[in-house]
Amino acid sequence: MLTVACVYNGGRYTVEWVEKLKRGVERHLDVPHQFVCLSHENVPCCDTLPLIHEWQGFWAKIELFRAFQGPTLYLDLDVLVTGDITPLATVDIKHELVMLREEPRKLANSSIMYWQTPKTTIYEKFASNPGCYMAQYGGDQWPDFKQYGDQAFIADHCGALRYWHKILSPESFHVFSFNGQPTLD
């Protein structure tokens, strides 16, 4: 069965963001799935798996690859689902990880990811020396780093990477709002 996952570790987001994402997925995903949140806290609206590390901010996403073996569709909390996302959960990939490509800089973006087969090597590599990788991949130092953070680490260590725009038409992504502004629903 498909897992739809998100990560909640505090910061500027609240549990309401998890609830809003879950409602959007329930309305706009037409395949059987389980919605699961990785978090240090219990999230009442869905199943919750505990984060086992204290990796802050976007680095907590690395635990996705420990927790979910596939098939898994991951969505950031600031991704608002506004239309049918079934094509994202039914693409035929083999061993690849699929990510967005941020234009115009052509950088990997981890806001929406999908994998069907285990990607535990991403987690294992990072967990072997997280401080080193956090320093190597920077943080909020853009533009000093062309590509930085979790998305650069994931892209560099996932094995085979594909981008959504190579699999699905651009119209498939008009069903999201990436502006981080919640909408009423």
BAKOLLUM-243365 format. One record per residue: residue number from 0; residue in one letter; chain; x, y, z of N, C-alpha, C in turn. Coordinates in Angstrom, 3 decimals, padded with zeros to 6 digits, m for minus. Layout:
N
SITE  resi  resn  chain       n.x       n.y       n.z      ca.x      ca.y      ca.z       c.x       c.y       c.z
SITE   NUM     A      A         X         Y         Z         X         Y         Z         X         Y         Z
...
END
This chain:
185
SITE  resi  resn  chain       n.x       n.y       n.z      ca.x      ca.y      ca.z       c.x       c.y       c.z
SITE     0     M      A   000.835  m001.180   000.000   000.000   000.000   000.000   000.881   001.245   000.000
SITE     1     L      A   000.407   002.277  m000.649   001.101   003.556  m000.707   001.091   004.236   000.657
SITE     2     T      A   002.230   004.771   001.038   002.319   005.647   002.199   002.450   007.067   001.692
SITE     3     V      A   001.622   007.953   002.209   001.784   009.383   001.974   002.352   009.927   003.277
SITE     4     A      A   003.521   010.536   003.192   004.247   010.938   004.397   004.491   012.443   004.431
SITE     5     C      A   004.590   012.935   005.650   005.042   014.298   005.887   005.918   014.263   007.140
SITE     6     V      A   006.599   015.366   007.399   007.442   015.485   008.591   007.009   016.738   009.338
SITE     7     Y      A   006.738   016.569   010.619   006.392   017.704   011.479   007.366   017.716   012.639
SITE     8     N      A   008.195   018.768   012.696   009.137   018.877   013.814   009.159   020.288   014.382
SITE     9     G      A   007.971   020.874   014.417   007.852   022.200   015.012   008.274   023.292   014.065
SITE    10     G      A   008.943   024.277   014.596   009.346   025.411   013.780   008.160   026.295   013.471
SITE    11     R      A   008.108   026.812   012.256   007.040   027.747   011.906   005.717   027.066   011.601
SITE    12     Y      A   005.707   025.749   011.545   004.492   025.012   011.233   003.844   024.474   012.503
SITE    13     T      A   002.544   024.256   012.422   001.779   023.704   013.533   001.095   022.428   013.072
SITE    14     V      A   000.455   021.751   013.994  m000.284   020.530   013.663  m001.381   020.829   012.637
SITE    15     E      A  m001.901   022.042   012.624  m002.931   022.402   011.655  m002.435   022.251   010.217
SITE    16     W      A  m001.141   022.458   009.987  m000.578   022.274   008.645  m000.637   020.800   008.247
SITE    17     V      A  m000.388   019.902   009.210  m000.500   018.465   008.943  m001.952   018.129   008.613
SITE    18     E      A  m002.881   018.651   009.396  m004.299   018.388   009.163  m004.735   018.872   007.783
SITE    19     K      A  m004.320   020.067   007.395  m004.674   020.629   006.090  m004.104   019.770   004.959
SITE    20     L      A  m002.846   019.346   005.101  m002.233   018.493   004.077  m002.987   017.171   003.975
SITE    21     K      A  m003.303   016.576   005.089  m004.020   015.296   005.089  m005.389   015.443   004.415
SITE    22     R      A  m006.112   016.511   004.723  m007.418   016.730   004.086  m007.275   016.882   002.574
SITE    23     G      A  m006.270   017.609   002.141  m006.047   017.777   000.705  m005.742   016.461   000.022
SITE    24     V      A  m004.927   015.635   000.675  m004.586   014.321   000.119  m005.831   013.446   000.063
SITE    25     E      A  m006.608   013.431   001.127  m007.820   012.600   001.144  m008.787   012.990   000.029
SITE    26     R      A  m008.887   014.275  m000.256  m009.797   014.740  m001.305  m009.274   014.469  m002.710
SITE    27     H      A  m007.952   014.452  m002.876  m007.397   014.485  m004.225  m006.470   013.320  m004.586
SITE    28     L      A  m006.487   012.242  m003.816  m005.692   011.057  m004.148  m006.634   009.867  m004.230
SITE    29     D      A  m006.721   009.300  m005.422  m007.696   008.245  m005.685  m007.061   006.855  m005.698
SITE    30     V      A  m006.170   006.583  m004.781  m005.618   005.236  m004.600  m005.566   004.954  m003.100
SITE    31     P      A  m005.694   003.678  m002.720  m005.590   003.362  m001.287  m004.233   003.809  m000.741
SITE    32     H      A  m004.267   004.412   000.432  m003.027   004.917   001.020  m003.196   005.055   002.522
SITE    33     Q      A  m002.056   005.178   003.167  m002.001   005.469   004.590  m001.247   006.780   004.737
SITE    34     F      A  m001.823   007.730   005.449  m001.185   009.015   005.679  m000.444   008.927   007.012
SITE    35     V      A   000.867   009.197   006.992   001.701   009.050   008.183   002.580   010.291   008.343
SITE    36     C      A   002.695   010.750   009.570   003.538   011.893   009.880   004.712   011.437   010.747
SITE    37     L      A   005.919   011.780   010.339   007.095   011.587   011.185   007.193   012.797   012.099
SITE    38     S      A   007.253   012.569   013.410   007.253   013.691   014.333   007.765   013.275   015.708
SITE    39     H      A   008.258   014.249   016.467   008.588   014.037   017.875   007.325   014.064   018.729
SITE    40     E      A   006.235   014.559   018.167   004.978   014.705   018.897   003.921   013.770   018.332
SITE    41     N      A   002.921   013.484   019.125   001.763   012.771   018.627   000.938   013.754   017.799
SITE    42     V      A   000.563   013.356   016.604  m000.254   014.193   015.741  m001.617   013.504   015.654
SITE    43     P      A  m002.633   014.056   016.319  m003.906   013.350   016.468  m004.642   013.010   015.173
SITE    44     C      A  m004.423   013.753   014.105  m005.205   013.548   012.887  m004.744   012.371   012.042
SITE    45     C      A  m003.610   011.752   012.383  m003.090   010.684   011.530  m002.156   009.776   012.323
SITE    46     D      A  m001.746   008.690   011.684  m000.733   007.835   012.291   000.566   008.620   012.392
SITE    47     T      A   001.275   008.401   013.480   002.531   009.105   013.709   003.636   008.104   013.986
SITE    48     L      A   004.758   008.291   013.340   005.974   007.537   013.636   006.963   008.497   014.271
SITE    49     P      A   007.671   008.056   015.301   008.587   008.985   015.968   009.859   009.238   015.162
SITE    50     L      A   010.267   010.496   015.162   011.611   010.837   014.710   012.559   010.319   015.787
SITE    51     I      A   013.674   009.732   015.407   014.589   009.188   016.409   015.821   010.062   016.615
SITE    52     H      A   015.982   011.081   015.776   017.120   011.988   015.899   016.606   013.394   016.184
SITE    53     E      A   017.496   014.248   016.595   017.165   015.649   016.843   017.660   016.525   015.686
SITE    54     W      A   017.622   015.998   014.481   018.055   016.773   013.320   017.038   017.870   013.074
SITE    55     Q      A   017.493   019.092   013.073   016.604   020.247   013.000   016.234   020.607   011.566
SITE    56     G      A   015.107   021.303   011.464   014.671   021.857   010.183   014.535   020.801   009.107
SITE    57     F      A   014.994   021.161   007.915   014.843   020.264   006.773   015.650   018.978   006.913
SITE    58     W      A   016.636   018.962   007.793   017.438   017.737   007.962   016.603   016.586   008.507
SITE    59     A      A   015.507   016.859   009.186   014.649   015.790   009.703   014.074   014.939   008.572
SITE    60     K      A   013.973   015.487   007.362   013.449   014.717   006.220   014.295   013.483   005.920
SITE    61     I      A   015.547   013.511   006.290   016.416   012.366   006.007   015.853   011.100   006.660
SITE    62     E      A   015.151   011.250   007.774   014.577   010.083   008.455   013.461   009.415   007.645
SITE    63     L      A   012.930   010.068   006.649   011.945   009.429   005.773   012.482   008.124   005.204
SITE    64     F      A   013.759   008.119   004.885   014.357   006.969   004.202   014.678   005.829   005.162
SITE    65     R      A   014.619   006.104   006.443   014.704   005.067   007.468   013.327   004.464   007.677
SITE    66     A      A   012.325   005.317   007.710   010.989   004.921   008.144   010.137   004.272   007.056
SITE    67     F      A   010.322   004.682   005.809   009.423   004.227   004.744   010.213   003.569   003.627
SITE    68     Q      A   009.886   002.324   003.370   010.627   001.549   002.382   010.043   001.680   000.986
SITE    69     G      A   008.818   002.078   000.853   008.192   002.293  m000.442   006.978   001.425  m000.604
SITE    70     P      A   006.087   001.747  m001.536   006.048   003.028  m002.243   005.623   004.160  m001.309
SITE    71     T      A   006.288   005.298  m001.485   006.070   006.441  m000.596   006.001   007.725  m001.410
SITE    72     L      A   004.984   008.517  m001.120   004.862   009.860  m001.670   005.034   010.817  m000.498
SITE    73     Y      A   006.042   011.656  m000.571   006.316   012.624   000.482   005.887   014.007   000.016
SITE    74     L      A   005.251   014.753   000.912   004.847   016.136   000.646   005.272   017.018   001.814
SITE    75     D      A   005.919   018.144   001.517   006.223   019.140   002.545   004.928   019.696   003.117
SITE    76     L      A   004.990   020.199   004.328   003.795   020.749   004.962   003.283   022.013   004.275
SITE    77     D      A   004.144   022.747   003.585   003.682   023.954   002.906   003.239   023.708   001.477
SITE    78     V      A   003.101   022.446   001.101   002.540   022.082  m000.196   001.040   021.900  m000.001
SITE    79     L      A   000.259   022.740  m000.641  m001.186   022.663  m000.515  m001.748   021.944  m001.741
SITE    80     V      A  m002.417   020.838  m001.517  m002.963   020.032  m002.604  m004.310   020.608  m003.007
SITE    81     T      A  m004.425   020.997  m004.277  m005.648   021.638  m004.745  m006.305   020.909  m005.912
SITE    82     G      A  m005.755   019.756  m006.309  m006.311   018.989  m007.423  m005.785   017.569  m007.395
SITE    83     D      A  m006.169   016.789  m008.387  m005.857   015.360  m008.443  m004.350   015.092  m008.432
SITE    84     I      A  m003.893   014.354  m007.414  m002.476   013.986  m007.334  m002.257   012.496  m007.599
SITE    85     T      A  m003.292   011.810  m008.043  m003.172   010.382  m008.322  m002.018   010.073  m009.272
SITE    86     P      A  m001.767   010.863  m010.331  m000.633   010.544  m011.217   000.715   010.468  m010.496
SITE    87     L      A   000.887   011.212  m009.415   002.146   011.176  m008.680   002.346   009.858  m007.947
SITE    88     A      A   001.260   009.191  m007.606   001.336   007.948  m006.839   001.211   006.717  m007.709
SITE    89     T      A   001.087   006.918  m009.013   000.917   005.777  m009.914   001.940   005.769  m011.040
SITE    90     V      A   002.977   006.595  m010.935   004.011   006.602  m011.973   004.784   005.293  m011.921
SITE    91     D      A   005.241   004.866  m013.073   005.983   003.611  m013.168   007.480   003.916  m013.159
SITE    92     I      A   008.076   003.794  m011.996   009.520   003.963  m011.885   010.083   002.662  m011.344
SITE    93     K      A   011.357   002.479  m011.494   011.986   001.251  m011.001   012.680   001.529  m009.673
SITE    94     H      A   013.934   001.872  m009.729   014.712   002.078  m008.502   015.002   003.548  m008.251
SITE    95     E      A   014.408   004.408  m009.052   014.713   005.824  m008.931   013.983   006.462  m007.756
SITE    96     L      A   014.485   007.599  m007.406   013.801   008.528  m006.522   013.384   009.676  m007.426
SITE    97     V      A   012.167   010.175  m007.263   011.685   011.276  m008.086   011.558   012.515  m007.206
SITE    98     M      A   012.096   013.608  m007.703   012.043   014.898  m007.000   011.623   015.976  m007.988
SITE    99     L      A   011.262   017.132  m007.450   011.034   018.302  m008.283   012.372   018.867  m008.738
SITE   100     R      A   012.335   019.630  m009.807   013.501   020.402  m010.205   013.103   021.866  m010.156
SITE   101     E      A   013.815   022.602  m009.349   013.512   024.011  m009.135   014.070   024.822  m010.298
SITE   102     E      A   013.210   025.511  m010.975   013.621   026.358  m012.088   013.723   027.800  m011.590
SITE   103     P      A   014.496   028.665  m012.148   015.351   028.443  m013.308   016.738   027.920  m012.952
SITE   104     R      A   016.995   027.716  m011.644   018.340   027.318  m011.229   018.643   025.854  m011.482
SITE   105     K      A   017.627   025.057  m011.857   017.780   023.633  m012.154   018.356   022.854  m010.967
SITE   106     L      A   017.794   023.096  m009.800   018.246   022.448  m008.578   017.208   021.443  m008.107
SITE   107     A      A   017.668   020.372  m007.475   016.761   019.390  m006.888   015.980   020.051  m005.758
SITE   108     N      A   014.699   019.688  m005.663   013.824   020.235  m004.641   013.080   019.078  m003.992
SITE   109     S      A   013.157   018.968  m002.685   012.588   017.825  m001.970   011.169   018.052  m001.460
SITE   110     S      A   010.467   019.057  m001.970   009.104   019.335  m001.506   008.125   018.211  m001.821
SITE   111     I      A   008.327   017.553  m002.961   007.491   016.423  m003.364   008.428   015.336  m003.865
SITE   112     M      A   008.457   014.204  m003.156   009.325   013.090  m003.552   008.502   011.811  m003.604
SITE   113     Y      A   008.977   010.873  m004.419   008.310   009.580  m004.541   009.367   008.502  m004.763
SITE   114     W      A   009.192   007.377  m004.082   010.054   006.223  m004.321   009.238   004.957  m004.104
SITE   115     Q      A   009.627   003.899  m004.816   008.927   002.622  m004.717   009.753   001.561  m004.014
SITE   116     T      A   011.053   001.693  m004.067   011.943   000.704  m003.465   012.741   001.367  m002.343
SITE   117     P      A   013.227   000.600  m001.385   013.932   001.181  m000.240   015.080   002.098  m000.654
SITE   118     K      A   015.193   003.179   000.058   016.282   004.150  m000.117   017.023   004.340   001.202
SITE   119     T      A   017.169   003.253   001.947   017.782   003.326   003.275   019.233   003.792   003.229
SITE   120     T      A   019.903   003.637   002.100   021.300   004.077   002.029   021.420   005.589   002.221
SITE   121     I      A   020.389   006.356   001.837   020.416   007.803   002.065   020.488   008.074   003.566
SITE   122     Y      A   019.602   007.433   004.307   019.577   007.601   005.765   020.875   007.097   006.396
SITE   123     E      A   021.305   005.911   006.017   022.503   005.309   006.622   023.730   006.178   006.408
SITE   124     K      A   023.883   006.710   005.201   025.033   007.570   004.901   025.004   008.825   005.774
SITE   125     F      A   023.856   009.479   005.832   023.749   010.704   006.618   023.942   010.430   008.101
SITE   126     A      A   023.311   009.371   008.602   023.378   009.036   010.032   024.794   008.660   010.456
SITE   127     S      A   025.629   008.247   009.512   027.000   007.862   009.852   027.843   009.053   010.295
SITE   128     N      A   027.473   010.261   009.858   028.238   011.450   010.241   027.412   012.709   009.957
SITE   129     P      A   026.300   012.892   010.666   025.410   013.999   010.339   026.058   015.379   010.448
SITE   130     G      A   026.890   015.586   011.433   027.534   016.893   011.584   028.383   017.247   010.377
SITE   131     C      A   029.101   016.276   009.877   029.932   016.484   008.690   029.081   016.858   007.480
SITE   132     Y      A   027.986   016.106   007.278   027.139   016.370   006.110   026.376   017.681   006.238
SITE   133     M      A   025.963   018.028   007.456   025.297   019.318   007.643   026.249   020.461   007.292
SITE   134     A      A   027.504   020.329   007.690   028.494   021.356   007.354   028.799   021.364   005.861
SITE   135     Q      A   028.956   020.177   005.283   029.303   020.069   003.866   028.191   020.623   002.974
SITE   136     Y      A   026.938   020.353   003.329   025.812   020.773   002.499   025.184   022.079   002.957
SITE   137     G      A   025.818   022.698   003.931   025.389   024.020   004.339   024.017   024.036   004.969
SITE   138     G      A   023.494   025.189   005.001   022.176   025.378   005.577   021.491   026.492   004.848
SITE   139     D      A   021.396   027.624   005.481   020.705   028.749   004.868   021.694   029.745   004.250
SITE   140     Q      A   022.797   029.251   003.718   023.813   030.141   003.182   023.648   030.455   001.703
SITE   141     W      A   022.543   030.059   001.085   022.372   030.370  m000.320   022.458   031.877  m000.486
SITE   142     P      A   023.151   032.441  m001.453   023.647   031.817  m002.669   025.074   031.302  m002.593
SITE   143     D      A   025.684   031.300  m001.393   027.051   030.799  m001.295   027.141   029.331  m001.726
SITE   144     F      A   026.080   028.571  m001.491   026.011   027.192  m001.941   025.038   027.160  m003.118
SITE   145     K      A   025.477   026.655  m004.267   024.564   026.555  m005.407   023.410   025.626  m005.047
SITE   146     Q      A   023.723   024.486  m004.477   022.717   023.516  m004.037   023.084   023.159  m002.618
SITE   147     Y      A   022.106   023.169  m001.730   022.432   022.948  m000.334   021.326   022.191   000.374
SITE   148     G      A   021.621   021.796   001.589   020.635   021.212   002.482   020.253   019.789   002.154
SITE   149     D      A   019.116   019.387   002.716   018.649   018.015   002.565   018.487   017.632   001.112
SITE   150     Q      A   017.946   018.539   000.296   017.670   018.198  m001.091   018.950   017.904  m001.874
SITE   151     A      A   020.020   018.633  m001.594   021.295   018.350  m002.262   021.853   017.017  m001.784
SITE   152     F      A   021.786   016.784  m000.471   022.280   015.507   000.052   021.497   014.346  m000.538
SITE   153     I      A   020.181   014.451  m000.548   019.330   013.379  m001.092   019.657   013.146  m002.564
SITE   154     A      A   019.727   014.207  m003.348   020.018   014.066  m004.780   021.377   013.418  m005.016
SITE   155     D      A   022.359   013.767  m004.200   023.708   013.224  m004.367   023.838   011.772  m003.923
SITE   156     H      A   022.927   011.287  m003.057   023.100   009.957  m002.472   021.951   008.990  m002.729
SITE   157     C      A   021.037   009.334  m003.619   019.872   008.472  m003.830   020.103   007.354  m004.828
SITE   158     G      A   021.220   007.360  m005.508   021.439   006.339  m006.531   020.964   006.863  m007.867
SITE   159     A      A   019.734   006.548  m008.241   019.168   007.019  m009.503   018.100   008.059  m009.211
SITE   160     L      A   018.250   009.225  m009.826   017.336   010.335  m009.596   016.614   010.670  m010.896
SITE   161     R      A   015.316   010.884  m010.792   014.533   011.403  m011.916   013.799   012.634  m011.417
SITE   162     Y      A   013.443   013.470  m012.367   012.695   014.669  m012.024   011.265   014.545  m012.525
SITE   163     W      A   010.335   015.084  m011.721   008.922   014.986  m012.052   008.627   015.508  m013.443
SITE   164     H      A   009.253   016.597  m013.860   008.918   017.188  m015.154   009.320   016.289  m016.323
SITE   165     K      A   010.151   015.289  m016.076   010.520   014.329  m017.113   009.525   013.166  m017.182
SITE   166     I      A   008.679   013.041  m016.165   007.729   011.928  m016.083   006.305   012.391  m016.361
SITE   167     L      A   005.934   013.519  m015.784   004.569   014.028  m015.895   004.569   015.398  m016.551
SITE   168     S      A   003.450   015.759  m017.130   003.330   017.056  m017.790   003.320   018.177  m016.753
SITE   169     P      A   003.707   019.367  m017.164   003.684   020.508  m016.242   002.300   020.752  m015.642
SITE   170     E      A   001.244   020.415  m016.377  m000.118   020.612  m015.875  m000.369   019.787  m014.613
SITE   171     S      A   000.362   018.693  m014.439   000.186   017.854  m013.253   000.517   018.598  m011.973
SITE   172     F      A   001.266   019.680  m012.083   001.711   020.392  m010.902   000.950   021.694  m010.673
SITE   173     H      A  m000.107   021.904  m011.425  m000.975   023.041  m011.164  m001.910   022.743  m010.000
SITE   174     V      A  m001.800   021.554  m009.441  m002.665   021.152  m008.335  m002.035   021.461  m006.983
SITE   175     F      A  m000.951   022.220  m006.988  m000.260   022.562  m005.755  m000.097   024.062  m005.634
SITE   176     S      A   000.001   024.502  m004.404   000.398   025.876  m004.113   001.678   025.763  m003.289
SITE   177     F      A   002.741   026.389  m003.756   004.021   026.326  m003.060   004.352   027.621  m002.332
SITE   178     N      A   003.398   028.507  m002.203   003.744   029.827  m001.646   003.797   029.826  m000.122
SITE   179     G      A   003.478   028.707   000.496   003.550   028.638   001.944   002.405   029.334   002.658
SITE   180     Q      A   001.461   029.896   001.909   000.327   030.577   002.508  m000.836   029.600   002.623
SITE   181     P      A  m001.338   029.376   003.820  m002.467   028.459   003.950  m003.703   029.021   003.277
SITE   182     T      A  m004.508   028.136   002.718  m005.778   028.546   002.143  m006.896   027.958   002.989
SITE   183     L      A  m008.028   028.574   002.943  m009.171   028.052   003.701  m009.748   026.874   002.941
SITE   184     D      A  m010.014   025.785   003.640  m010.714   024.665   003.014  m011.551   023.929   004.010
END
